Amino acid sequence: MDAARYAALFLSESREHLTEVDDALLALERDAAHANAAATGAHIATVFRGVHTIKGMAAAMSYAAVEQLSHALESRCEPLRSAEEALSGDVLALLFDGTDLLRAAVDAVPRGHTELTSAMRAVVQRLGSAPVVDDAGANVRAITDAPVVISDVPSGAVGIARRVDVRLTADCPLKGVRAMIVLAKLSALGTLRGTEPAQERWQDDLFDGAFRLTLQSSASDDELTAAAQSAGDVARVAVTLATPTPTQGSAGVTDAPRTVRLDARRLDTLLDLVGELVITRDRLLRAIEQSDRPDRAVVRAAADAARLVATLQDEVLQARMLPVAQVFDRFPRLVRDIARDLGKDVRFTMEGREIELDRSLLDAIGDPIMHLLRNALDHGFEDADTRRAAGKPASGELILRAARDRATVVIQVQDDGRGIDRDVVLRRAHEQGLVQEQITTLADDALLQLVAHPGFSTAKSVTSISGRGVGVDVVNTRVRALGGQIDLETITGEGTVFTMRLPLTLAIMRALLVQVGGDTYAIPAAHVMEVLEFHGASRSTGALTITVRDETVPLVALQQRFEDDPLTPAAANPDGVRHVAIVEVAGRRTALLVDALLAQQDIVVKPLDAVRGARPWFSGATVLGDGSPALIVDVSSVA
Amino acid sequence: MSRTVLICDDAIFMRTMVGDILTQAGFEIIGEAETGVQAVERYQQLRPDLVTMDIVMPDMGGIDAVREITKLDPGARILMCSAMGQQALVVEAIQAGAKDFVVKPFQPSRVLEAVNRVLAA
């Protein structure tokens, strides 16, 4: 067997289960107050199921430490699960400890450590189970416990077997539950033969709302379609004749996996290739435009190819989308631990875990979100007495929210803490000379600029949790490097909301290509309002401006801007007519002076390393059709 | 004649909000309940066309209330009102006999879509 592949699968699946177990333990802790027996039972079942699955995998891989810890946890859960024993705080704490060490044991596997450490052995003992005997039985059990999915076909089933493929709308909440309603509607018309993925997986985070039912029914295709659609939030239904099923009893009629695990680098490669294809398409179309007598057949074929490339691009981008849950789900545990270290009582909720983002963005947003959560916990929330004195609930409310807004994803971190104290920020800003003395009020965006200023901090003491000053500036830099923006709303005494607005994908954007000092740069087309010939600037109160239809717009000469940056080589001044691109950022217009306009086209974005301070004017780079590189201008920093 | 609705939720805020959405759409709110036990009692008295049911309520939770009401009236039309993160509970409620669900925070259009689906079935 391919050991490396299994080892990788073991790691990724174990970590998924550990996250579920963590969530369930947190839920148990949360629900302990209002002891809802049904919910408690469900959470214990989740813990049990998670550690049980991990045990089965570890046994198969001969990872002794993981196996023994998960076995001990499973055994400890058994009496709780069968409700022989009520869950006490001590036992819950023990389960938390055990899960921590189980995670450590899983994390130690890639380093070649698979034996119990003394700390692990101690917890196994406290969990009160005899170490599992290394016999062959454990593996067998794990396999025979696999859920049985296929339902037997009752002898009385009538009608024709049909396959019903359903896709739920992208914004459908609780897709797994909606799928159950579809299933109920269809089951009323016939006999269910199976589902794909298995019903057990519908409540998984990764269930994306696409599923297939096999149904024996005498209803017409149209009746089946209508029934499925009546369940609501159904985007698409397709009914087809089911292919002849294997003889009854042979498993797996419809239980073949719909998803495959795929090395993420393949998706990156595919995306790169699609990007090159997009560029090549543009070159081809341009070549045809420029030819004197284009061949009609060539034009038609090129148009078809262009359309196919666009579809392919959509599909590849779609394949890279993942729910933010993949990043969000580690936060409840982290927040709980930090809040406990700080001795703060905070209720943490997450919304919109199912919202999808491109993989590359997903990888990059974890740290910024963590920074903001840490900041809120450390600085945002008052202690319980102060809160009570202010007439607020003693426990703080921290919300992490994701939502889709047209072509962007909005992520918010909201707390109901003390809010950012404008007076303190202003005083500190005056001290550090960041703000002129006569300025005495701060709007939210000015406030954000200050707290995001590198090194700016109002924290009285440095803590291990949010450090000194580096926080909001790191977040701001990161989010901007991702082509996003960040906003701040804060009300003294009521709380603070940080809003990150991110593009759905980093990969491809429309850009205006311009020439500045002999080099080619890309300006994201989303920011460009219009392009004008440059007929000289005027100077008002020290700054250069131009007049666009009676409106005075500040002018930024890109060449001078870039030359301030030692990384950009100076170039000779060109002659001929120059142009300005009018860009708009956060409602403010700026004219960017460039030497020449080259083209408007799709570019494939290669992110620059988001190192703080380096190359402040650029958000990324791209490779042009002729193979030469171009930097992408970060409009919000140059304007 | 307008369709009648029984709203079950322990929070006045939520009852008011659901009530407003439905009243504006021409439904008649004939009763409210704050606990599962009340929900079952009121259902028996009022026999509404539709019940909106919160999941977590004191006394008797929404899911048990669904079970009890469905026992009284297998044709009862119950719409669950759930919060994000209650997926497992919504599953249970649907298995117990609820016909559909909406997720808080409520968008009026989504609530009305769900209500109309439940009433059309």
Contacts between the chains, C-beta under 8 A, distances in Angstrom:
chain1	res1	chain2	res2	distance
A	34	B	56	7.8
A	36	B	56	7.2
A	36	B	61	6.7
A	38	B	61	7.2
A	38	B	63	6.8
A	38	B	89	7.6
A	38	B	92	6.9
A	39	B	88	7.8
A	39	B	89	6.9
A	42	B	88	5.1
A	42	B	89	7.9
A	173	B	84	7.4
A	173	B	103	4.0
A	174	B	82	7.2
A	174	B	87	5.2
A	174	B	90	5.8
A	174	B	101	6.8
A	174	B	103	6.1
A	176	B	87	6.2
A	176	B	91	7.0
A	177	B	87	6.3
A	177	B	90	4.6
A	177	B	91	5.7
A	177	B	94	6.1
A	177	B	101	6.1
A	180	B	91	6.5
A	180	B	94	5.5
A	180	B	95	7.9
A	181	B	94	6.5
A	181	B	99	7.8
A	181	B	100	6.4
A	184	B	94	7.4
A	203	B	87	5.8
A	203	B	88	6.7
A	203	B	91	6.3
A	230	B	117	6.6
A	230	B	120	7.0
A	230	B	121	6.6
A	231	B	117	7.6
A	232	B	100	6.6
A	232	B	113	6.4
A	232	B	114	6.5
A	232	B	117	4.9
A	349	B	84	7.7
A	349	B	85	7.3
A	350	B	84	7.5
A	350	B	85	7.3
A	351	B	84	5.2
A	352	B	84	7.5
A	353	B	84	7.4
